């Protein structure tokens, strides 16, 4: 086999590893972005710890097919960038913010927790708070309950002390 075929096999294996290791994989049509906009978009992904790459569609298709996923065959045409997220929602949120900001690109689809998700599903996913945000909200609710309980106990103790 030629060195080129071996190199492509190695890239497919790397892509398979990234897909398997990510909780979400978002496919984006990035056409129309200027270099400055693309640089800013990539910076947002880096800041969130998300890997954002432009890869050959045929190699990504082969990687998905080798993983037993054929849902993306139709989506892997034209300019495609891929965001490999370590949680379910953050890459979708950054893509949604980029679409609003630049008004030039579109979501193709996503692979979240082992399932295919179309563009509408990715848009809906972008509106869901991340796990950290949900934990913070839960902690706030619990803290307010404890504070309310403490105030009530103090009021009962003061009323009991007066009597």
PyMOL commands that place a pseudoatom at each C-alpha (Angstrom):
pseudoatom trace, name=CA, resn=UNK, resi=1, chain=A, elem=C, hetatm=0, pos=[0.000, 0.000, 0.000]
pseudoatom trace, name=CA, resn=UNK, resi=2, chain=A, elem=C, hetatm=0, pos=[1.091, 3.527, -0.611]
pseudoatom trace, name=CA, resn=UNK, resi=3, chain=A, elem=C, hetatm=0, pos=[2.107, 5.892, 2.136]
pseudoatom trace, name=CA, resn=UNK, resi=4, chain=A, elem=C, hetatm=0, pos=[-0.882, 8.092, 1.275]
pseudoatom trace, name=CA, resn=UNK, resi=5, chain=A, elem=C, hetatm=0, pos=[-3.364, 5.264, 1.935]
pseudoatom trace, name=CA, resn=UNK, resi=6, chain=A, elem=C, hetatm=0, pos=[-1.665, 4.480, 5.242]
pseudoatom trace, name=CA, resn=UNK, resi=7, chain=A, elem=C, hetatm=0, pos=[-1.754, 8.160, 6.236]
pseudoatom trace, name=CA, resn=UNK, resi=8, chain=A, elem=C, hetatm=0, pos=[-5.478, 8.328, 5.455]
pseudoatom trace, name=CA, resn=UNK, resi=9, chain=A, elem=C, hetatm=0, pos=[-6.126, 5.182, 7.518]
pseudoatom trace, name=CA, resn=UNK, resi=10, chain=A, elem=C, hetatm=0, pos=[-4.288, 6.784, 10.413]
pseudoatom trace, name=CA, resn=UNK, resi=11, chain=A, elem=C, hetatm=0, pos=[-6.373, 9.981, 10.105]
pseudoatom trace, name=CA, resn=UNK, resi=12, chain=A, elem=C, hetatm=0, pos=[-9.592, 7.894, 10.033]
pseudoatom trace, name=CA, resn=UNK, resi=13, chain=A, elem=C, hetatm=0, pos=[-8.474, 6.144, 13.232]
pseudoatom trace, name=CA, resn=UNK, resi=14, chain=A, elem=C, hetatm=0, pos=[-7.778, 9.522, 14.871]
pseudoatom trace, name=CA, resn=UNK, resi=15, chain=A, elem=C, hetatm=0, pos=[-11.223, 10.796, 13.839]
pseudoatom trace, name=CA, resn=UNK, resi=16, chain=A, elem=C, hetatm=0, pos=[-12.855, 7.628, 15.215]
pseudoatom trace, name=CA, resn=UNK, resi=17, chain=A, elem=C, hetatm=0, pos=[-11.056, 8.195, 18.507]
pseudoatom trace, name=CA, resn=UNK, resi=18, chain=A, elem=C, hetatm=0, pos=[-12.244, 11.800, 18.664]
pseudoatom trace, name=CA, resn=UNK, resi=19, chain=A, elem=C, hetatm=0, pos=[-15.834, 10.791, 17.882]
pseudoatom trace, name=CA, resn=UNK, resi=20, chain=A, elem=C, hetatm=0, pos=[-15.763, 8.038, 20.489]
pseudoatom trace, name=CA, resn=UNK, resi=21, chain=A, elem=C, hetatm=0, pos=[-14.189, 10.297, 23.115]
pseudoatom trace, name=CA, resn=UNK, resi=22, chain=A, elem=C, hetatm=0, pos=[-16.567, 13.222, 22.593]
pseudoatom trace, name=CA, resn=UNK, resi=23, chain=A, elem=C, hetatm=0, pos=[-20.006, 13.552, 24.173]
pseudoatom trace, name=CA, resn=UNK, resi=24, chain=A, elem=C, hetatm=0, pos=[-21.139, 15.687, 21.239]
pseudoatom trace, name=CA, resn=UNK, resi=25, chain=A, elem=C, hetatm=0, pos=[-19.928, 16.065, 17.659]
pseudoatom trace, name=CA, resn=UNK, resi=26, chain=A, elem=C, hetatm=0, pos=[-21.474, 18.987, 15.786]
pseudoatom trace, name=CA, resn=UNK, resi=27, chain=A, elem=C, hetatm=0, pos=[-21.173, 19.332, 11.994]
pseudoatom trace, name=CA, resn=UNK, resi=28, chain=A, elem=C, hetatm=0, pos=[-21.217, 22.930, 10.757]
pseudoatom trace, name=CA, resn=UNK, resi=29, chain=A, elem=C, hetatm=0, pos=[-21.433, 24.485, 7.299]
pseudoatom trace, name=CA, resn=UNK, resi=30, chain=A, elem=C, hetatm=0, pos=[-18.945, 27.301, 7.790]
pseudoatom trace, name=CA, resn=UNK, resi=31, chain=A, elem=C, hetatm=0, pos=[-19.060, 28.767, 4.275]
pseudoatom trace, name=CA, resn=UNK, resi=32, chain=A, elem=C, hetatm=0, pos=[-19.087, 32.539, 4.029]
pseudoatom trace, name=CA, resn=UNK, resi=33, chain=A, elem=C, hetatm=0, pos=[-16.967, 33.249, 7.105]
pseudoatom trace, name=CA, resn=UNK, resi=34, chain=A, elem=C, hetatm=0, pos=[-14.069, 35.622, 6.639]
pseudoatom trace, name=CA, resn=UNK, resi=35, chain=A, elem=C, hetatm=0, pos=[-10.668, 34.682, 8.010]
pseudoatom trace, name=CA, resn=UNK, resi=36, chain=A, elem=C, hetatm=0, pos=[-11.107, 37.108, 10.917]
pseudoatom trace, name=CA, resn=UNK, resi=37, chain=A, elem=C, hetatm=0, pos=[-14.557, 35.709, 11.750]
pseudoatom trace, name=CA, resn=UNK, resi=38, chain=A, elem=C, hetatm=0, pos=[-13.301, 32.128, 11.534]
pseudoatom trace, name=CA, resn=UNK, resi=39, chain=A, elem=C, hetatm=0, pos=[-10.375, 32.968, 13.812]
pseudoatom trace, name=CA, resn=UNK, resi=40, chain=A, elem=C, hetatm=0, pos=[-12.746, 34.517, 16.352]
pseudoatom trace, name=CA, resn=UNK, resi=41, chain=A, elem=C, hetatm=0, pos=[-15.074, 31.496, 16.065]
pseudoatom trace, name=CA, resn=UNK, resi=42, chain=A, elem=C, hetatm=0, pos=[-12.173, 29.086, 16.653]
pseudoatom trace, name=CA, resn=UNK, resi=43, chain=A, elem=C, hetatm=0, pos=[-11.087, 31.153, 19.667]
pseudoatom trace, name=CA, resn=UNK, resi=44, chain=A, elem=C, hetatm=0, pos=[-14.534, 30.710, 21.249]
pseudoatom trace, name=CA, resn=UNK, resi=45, chain=A, elem=C, hetatm=0, pos=[-14.215, 26.938, 20.867]
pseudoatom trace, name=CA, resn=UNK, resi=46, chain=A, elem=C, hetatm=0, pos=[-10.677, 26.890, 22.291]
pseudoatom trace, name=CA, resn=UNK, resi=47, chain=A, elem=C, hetatm=0, pos=[-11.785, 28.966, 25.272]
pseudoatom trace, name=CA, resn=UNK, resi=48, chain=A, elem=C, hetatm=0, pos=[-14.502, 26.379, 26.016]
pseudoatom trace, name=CA, resn=UNK, resi=49, chain=A, elem=C, hetatm=0, pos=[-12.073, 23.457, 25.608]
pseudoatom trace, name=CA, resn=UNK, resi=50, chain=A, elem=C, hetatm=0, pos=[-13.761, 22.203, 22.449]
pseudoatom trace, name=CA, resn=UNK, resi=51, chain=A, elem=C, hetatm=0, pos=[-11.766, 20.903, 19.504]
pseudoatom trace, name=CA, resn=UNK, resi=52, chain=A, elem=C, hetatm=0, pos=[-12.871, 22.521, 16.233]
pseudoatom trace, name=CA, resn=UNK, resi=53, chain=A, elem=C, hetatm=0, pos=[-11.467, 21.198, 12.969]
pseudoatom trace, name=CA, resn=UNK, resi=54, chain=A, elem=C, hetatm=0, pos=[-12.060, 21.196, 9.259]
pseudoatom trace, name=CA, resn=UNK, resi=55, chain=A, elem=C, hetatm=0, pos=[-11.601, 17.622, 8.049]
pseudoatom trace, name=CA, resn=UNK, resi=56, chain=A, elem=C, hetatm=0, pos=[-12.138, 15.866, 4.737]
pseudoatom trace, name=CA, resn=UNK, resi=57, chain=A, elem=C, hetatm=0, pos=[-15.749, 14.750, 4.393]
pseudoatom trace, name=CA, resn=UNK, resi=58, chain=A, elem=C, hetatm=0, pos=[-14.764, 11.365, 2.950]
pseudoatom trace, name=CA, resn=UNK, resi=59, chain=A, elem=C, hetatm=0, pos=[-12.503, 10.587, 5.913]
pseudoatom trace, name=CA, resn=UNK, resi=60, chain=A, elem=C, hetatm=0, pos=[-15.154, 11.662, 8.447]
pseudoatom trace, name=CA, resn=UNK, resi=61, chain=A, elem=C, hetatm=0, pos=[-17.787, 9.622, 6.596]
pseudoatom trace, name=CA, resn=UNK, resi=62, chain=A, elem=C, hetatm=0, pos=[-15.478, 6.591, 6.649]
pseudoatom trace, name=CA, resn=UNK, resi=63, chain=A, elem=C, hetatm=0, pos=[-14.838, 7.046, 10.383]
pseudoatom trace, name=CA, resn=UNK, resi=64, chain=A, elem=C, hetatm=0, pos=[-18.574, 7.243, 11.147]
pseudoatom trace, name=CA, resn=UNK, resi=65, chain=A, elem=C, hetatm=0, pos=[-19.269, 4.228, 8.918]
pseudoatom trace, name=CA, resn=UNK, resi=66, chain=A, elem=C, hetatm=0, pos=[-16.571, 2.188, 10.653]
pseudoatom trace, name=CA, resn=UNK, resi=67, chain=A, elem=C, hetatm=0, pos=[-18.250, 3.070, 13.958]
pseudoatom trace, name=CA, resn=UNK, resi=68, chain=A, elem=C, hetatm=0, pos=[-21.525, 1.745, 12.521]
pseudoatom trace, name=CA, resn=UNK, resi=69, chain=A, elem=C, hetatm=0, pos=[-23.165, 5.142, 12.009]
pseudoatom trace, name=CA, resn=UNK, resi=70, chain=A, elem=C, hetatm=0, pos=[-24.463, 5.911, 8.512]
pseudoatom trace, name=CA, resn=UNK, resi=71, chain=A, elem=C, hetatm=0, pos=[-26.840, 8.785, 9.355]
pseudoatom trace, name=CA, resn=UNK, resi=72, chain=A, elem=C, hetatm=0, pos=[-24.245, 11.423, 8.431]
pseudoatom trace, name=CA, resn=UNK, resi=73, chain=A, elem=C, hetatm=0, pos=[-23.608, 10.337, 4.840]
pseudoatom trace, name=CA, resn=UNK, resi=74, chain=A, elem=C, hetatm=0, pos=[-25.954, 12.996, 3.421]
pseudoatom trace, name=CA, resn=UNK, resi=75, chain=A, elem=C, hetatm=0, pos=[-24.632, 15.739, 5.738]
pseudoatom trace, name=CA, resn=UNK, resi=76, chain=A, elem=C, hetatm=0, pos=[-20.981, 15.239, 4.811]
pseudoatom trace, name=CA, resn=UNK, resi=77, chain=A, elem=C, hetatm=0, pos=[-21.073, 17.228, 1.581]
pseudoatom trace, name=CA, resn=UNK, resi=78, chain=A, elem=C, hetatm=0, pos=[-19.756, 20.725, 0.957]
pseudoatom trace, name=CA, resn=UNK, resi=79, chain=A, elem=C, hetatm=0, pos=[-17.748, 22.731, 3.464]
pseudoatom trace, name=CA, resn=UNK, resi=80, chain=A, elem=C, hetatm=0, pos=[-17.904, 21.017, 6.850]
pseudoatom trace, name=CA, resn=UNK, resi=81, chain=A, elem=C, hetatm=0, pos=[-16.268, 21.907, 10.135]
pseudoatom trace, name=CA, resn=UNK, resi=82, chain=A, elem=C, hetatm=0, pos=[-16.578, 19.657, 13.147]
pseudoatom trace, name=CA, resn=UNK, resi=83, chain=A, elem=C, hetatm=0, pos=[-16.708, 20.538, 16.849]
pseudoatom trace, name=CA, resn=UNK, resi=84, chain=A, elem=C, hetatm=0, pos=[-15.840, 17.732, 19.280]
pseudoatom trace, name=CA, resn=UNK, resi=85, chain=A, elem=C, hetatm=0, pos=[-17.404, 18.675, 22.639]
pseudoatom trace, name=CA, resn=UNK, resi=86, chain=A, elem=C, hetatm=0, pos=[-16.693, 17.200, 26.053]
pseudoatom trace, name=CA, resn=UNK, resi=87, chain=A, elem=C, hetatm=0, pos=[-20.260, 17.819, 27.191]
pseudoatom trace, name=CA, resn=UNK, resi=88, chain=A, elem=C, hetatm=0, pos=[-23.619, 17.620, 25.489]
pseudoatom trace, name=CA, resn=UNK, resi=89, chain=A, elem=C, hetatm=0, pos=[-24.505, 21.301, 25.120]
pseudoatom trace, name=CA, resn=UNK, resi=90, chain=A, elem=C, hetatm=0, pos=[-21.511, 23.664, 25.003]
pseudoatom trace, name=CA, resn=UNK, resi=91, chain=A, elem=C, hetatm=0, pos=[-20.523, 23.107, 21.374]
pseudoatom trace, name=CA, resn=UNK, resi=92, chain=A, elem=C, hetatm=0, pos=[-24.147, 23.555, 20.265]
pseudoatom trace, name=CA, resn=UNK, resi=93, chain=A, elem=C, hetatm=0, pos=[-24.339, 26.817, 22.232]
pseudoatom trace, name=CA, resn=UNK, resi=94, chain=A, elem=C, hetatm=0, pos=[-21.162, 28.212, 20.673]
pseudoatom trace, name=CA, resn=UNK, resi=95, chain=A, elem=C, hetatm=0, pos=[-22.395, 27.276, 17.188]
pseudoatom trace, name=CA, resn=UNK, resi=96, chain=A, elem=C, hetatm=0, pos=[-25.788, 28.920, 17.862]
pseudoatom trace, name=CA, resn=UNK, resi=97, chain=A, elem=C, hetatm=0, pos=[-24.055, 32.089, 19.105]
pseudoatom trace, name=CA, resn=UNK, resi=98, chain=A, elem=C, hetatm=0, pos=[-21.827, 32.098, 16.012]
pseudoatom trace, name=CA, resn=UNK, resi=99, chain=A, elem=C, hetatm=0, pos=[-24.795, 31.719, 13.693]
pseudoatom trace, name=CA, resn=UNK, resi=100, chain=A, elem=C, hetatm=0, pos=[-26.541, 34.677, 15.367]
pseudoatom trace, name=CA, resn=UNK, resi=101, chain=A, elem=C, hetatm=0, pos=[-23.388, 36.781, 15.362]
pseudoatom trace, name=CA, resn=UNK, resi=102, chain=A, elem=C, hetatm=0, pos=[-22.126, 36.146, 11.818]
pseudoatom trace, name=CA, resn=UNK, resi=103, chain=A, elem=C, hetatm=0, pos=[-25.384, 35.174, 10.090]
pseudoatom trace, name=CA, resn=UNK, resi=104, chain=A, elem=C, hetatm=0, pos=[-23.355, 33.229, 7.509]
pseudoatom trace, name=CA, resn=UNK, resi=105, chain=A, elem=C, hetatm=0, pos=[-23.176, 29.610, 8.572]
pseudoatom trace, name=CA, resn=UNK, resi=106, chain=A, elem=C, hetatm=0, pos=[-25.526, 26.786, 9.498]
pseudoatom trace, name=CA, resn=UNK, resi=107, chain=A, elem=C, hetatm=0, pos=[-25.655, 23.633, 11.578]
pseudoatom trace, name=CA, resn=UNK, resi=108, chain=A, elem=C, hetatm=0, pos=[-25.792, 20.449, 9.534]
pseudoatom trace, name=CA, resn=UNK, resi=109, chain=A, elem=C, hetatm=0, pos=[-26.324, 17.860, 12.271]
pseudoatom trace, name=CA, resn=UNK, resi=110, chain=A, elem=C, hetatm=0, pos=[-24.799, 16.392, 15.410]
pseudoatom trace, name=CA, resn=UNK, resi=111, chain=A, elem=C, hetatm=0, pos=[-23.883, 13.129, 17.095]
pseudoatom trace, name=CA, resn=UNK, resi=112, chain=A, elem=C, hetatm=0, pos=[-24.838, 13.422, 20.772]
pseudoatom trace, name=CA, resn=UNK, resi=113, chain=A, elem=C, hetatm=0, pos=[-24.484, 10.548, 23.245]
pseudoatom trace, name=CA, resn=UNK, resi=114, chain=A, elem=C, hetatm=0, pos=[-24.416, 8.019, 20.407]
pseudoatom trace, name=CA, resn=UNK, resi=115, chain=A, elem=C, hetatm=0, pos=[-27.462, 9.341, 18.550]
pseudoatom trace, name=CA, resn=UNK, resi=116, chain=A, elem=C, hetatm=0, pos=[-27.966, 11.318, 15.340]
pseudoatom trace, name=CA, resn=UNK, resi=117, chain=A, elem=C, hetatm=0, pos=[-29.510, 14.757, 15.789]
pseudoatom trace, name=CA, resn=UNK, resi=118, chain=A, elem=C, hetatm=0, pos=[-30.672, 16.979, 12.935]
pseudoatom trace, name=CA, resn=UNK, resi=119, chain=A, elem=C, hetatm=0, pos=[-30.210, 20.761, 12.772]
pseudoatom trace, name=CA, resn=UNK, resi=120, chain=A, elem=C, hetatm=0, pos=[-33.482, 21.458, 14.636]
pseudoatom trace, name=CA, resn=UNK, resi=121, chain=A, elem=C, hetatm=0, pos=[-32.384, 19.151, 17.430]
pseudoatom trace, name=CA, resn=UNK, resi=122, chain=A, elem=C, hetatm=0, pos=[-29.041, 20.943, 17.721]
pseudoatom trace, name=CA, resn=UNK, resi=123, chain=A, elem=C, hetatm=0, pos=[-30.836, 24.293, 17.933]
pseudoatom trace, name=CA, resn=UNK, resi=124, chain=A, elem=C, hetatm=0, pos=[-33.025, 22.914, 20.734]
pseudoatom trace, name=CA, resn=UNK, resi=125, chain=A, elem=C, hetatm=0, pos=[-29.967, 21.473, 22.486]
pseudoatom trace, name=CA, resn=UNK, resi=126, chain=A, elem=C, hetatm=0, pos=[-28.334, 24.917, 22.453]
pseudoatom trace, name=CA, resn=UNK, resi=127, chain=A, elem=C, hetatm=0, pos=[-31.139, 26.275, 24.636]
pseudoatom trace, name=CA, resn=UNK, resi=128, chain=A, elem=C, hetatm=0, pos=[-30.631, 23.678, 27.396]
pseudoatom trace, name=CA, resn=UNK, resi=129, chain=A, elem=C, hetatm=0, pos=[-28.417, 24.783, 30.292]
pseudoatom trace, name=CA, resn=UNK, resi=130, chain=A, elem=C, hetatm=0, pos=[-25.170, 22.875, 30.775]
pseudoatom trace, name=CA, resn=UNK, resi=131, chain=A, elem=C, hetatm=0, pos=[-24.737, 20.435, 33.665]
pseudoatom trace, name=CA, resn=UNK, resi=132, chain=A, elem=C, hetatm=0, pos=[-22.679, 23.001, 35.578]
pseudoatom trace, name=CA, resn=UNK, resi=133, chain=A, elem=C, hetatm=0, pos=[-25.431, 25.617, 35.201]
pseudoatom trace, name=CA, resn=UNK, resi=134, chain=A, elem=C, hetatm=0, pos=[-28.046, 23.107, 36.364]
pseudoatom trace, name=CA, resn=UNK, resi=135, chain=A, elem=C, hetatm=0, pos=[-25.898, 22.142, 39.367]
pseudoatom trace, name=CA, resn=UNK, resi=136, chain=A, elem=C, hetatm=0, pos=[-25.522, 25.827, 40.258]
pseudoatom trace, name=CA, resn=UNK, resi=137, chain=A, elem=C, hetatm=0, pos=[-29.282, 26.388, 40.031]
pseudoatom trace, name=CA, resn=UNK, resi=138, chain=A, elem=C, hetatm=0, pos=[-29.925, 23.318, 42.174]
pseudoatom trace, name=CA, resn=UNK, resi=139, chain=A, elem=C, hetatm=0, pos=[-27.401, 24.500, 44.766]
pseudoatom trace, name=CA, resn=UNK, resi=140, chain=A, elem=C, hetatm=0, pos=[-29.075, 27.928, 44.818]
pseudoatom trace, name=CA, resn=UNK, resi=141, chain=A, elem=C, hetatm=0, pos=[-32.496, 26.384, 45.410]
pseudoatom trace, name=CA, resn=UNK, resi=142, chain=A, elem=C, hetatm=0, pos=[-31.148, 24.186, 48.210]
pseudoatom trace, name=CA, resn=UNK, resi=143, chain=A, elem=C, hetatm=0, pos=[-29.354, 27.151, 49.764]
pseudoatom trace, name=CA, resn=UNK, resi=144, chain=A, elem=C, hetatm=0, pos=[-32.540, 29.243, 49.732]
pseudoatom trace, name=CA, resn=UNK, resi=145, chain=A, elem=C, hetatm=0, pos=[-34.488, 26.407, 51.377]
pseudoatom trace, name=CA, resn=UNK, resi=146, chain=A, elem=C, hetatm=0, pos=[-31.873, 26.123, 54.121]
pseudoatom trace, name=CA, resn=UNK, resi=147, chain=A, elem=C, hetatm=0, pos=[-31.853, 29.903, 54.609]
pseudoatom trace, name=CA, resn=UNK, resi=148, chain=A, elem=C, hetatm=0, pos=[-35.655, 29.979, 54.849]
pseudoatom trace, name=CA, resn=UNK, resi=149, chain=A, elem=C, hetatm=0, pos=[-35.592, 27.147, 57.363]
pseudoatom trace, name=CA, resn=UNK, resi=150, chain=A, elem=C, hetatm=0, pos=[-32.970, 28.974, 59.451]
pseudoatom trace, name=CA, resn=UNK, resi=151, chain=A, elem=C, hetatm=0, pos=[-35.065, 32.164, 59.459]
pseudoatom trace, name=CA, resn=UNK, resi=152, chain=A, elem=C, hetatm=0, pos=[-38.161, 30.216, 60.503]
pseudoatom trace, name=CA, resn=UNK, resi=153, chain=A, elem=C, hetatm=0, pos=[-36.308, 28.406, 63.316]
pseudoatom trace, name=CA, resn=UNK, resi=154, chain=A, elem=C, hetatm=0, pos=[-34.876, 31.716, 64.542]
pseudoatom trace, name=CA, resn=UNK, resi=155, chain=A, elem=C, hetatm=0, pos=[-38.333, 33.320, 64.530]
pseudoatom trace, name=CA, resn=UNK, resi=156, chain=A, elem=C, hetatm=0, pos=[-39.801, 30.404, 66.491]
pseudoatom trace, name=CA, resn=UNK, resi=157, chain=A, elem=C, hetatm=0, pos=[-36.906, 30.551, 68.972]
pseudoatom trace, name=CA, resn=UNK, resi=158, chain=A, elem=C, hetatm=0, pos=[-37.360, 34.325, 69.457]
pseudoatom trace, name=CA, resn=UNK, resi=159, chain=A, elem=C, hetatm=0, pos=[-41.105, 33.932, 69.926]
pseudoatom trace, name=CA, resn=UNK, resi=160, chain=A, elem=C, hetatm=0, pos=[-40.529, 31.117, 72.395]
pseudoatom trace, name=CA, resn=UNK, resi=161, chain=A, elem=C, hetatm=0, pos=[-37.930, 33.202, 74.278]
pseudoatom trace, name=CA, resn=UNK, resi=162, chain=A, elem=C, hetatm=0, pos=[-40.414, 36.107, 74.622]
pseudoatom trace, name=CA, resn=UNK, resi=163, chain=A, elem=C, hetatm=0, pos=[-42.996, 33.836, 76.168]
for i in range(1, 163): cmd.bond("trace and resi %d" % i, "trace and resi %d" % (i + 1))
show_as sticks, trace
zoom trace
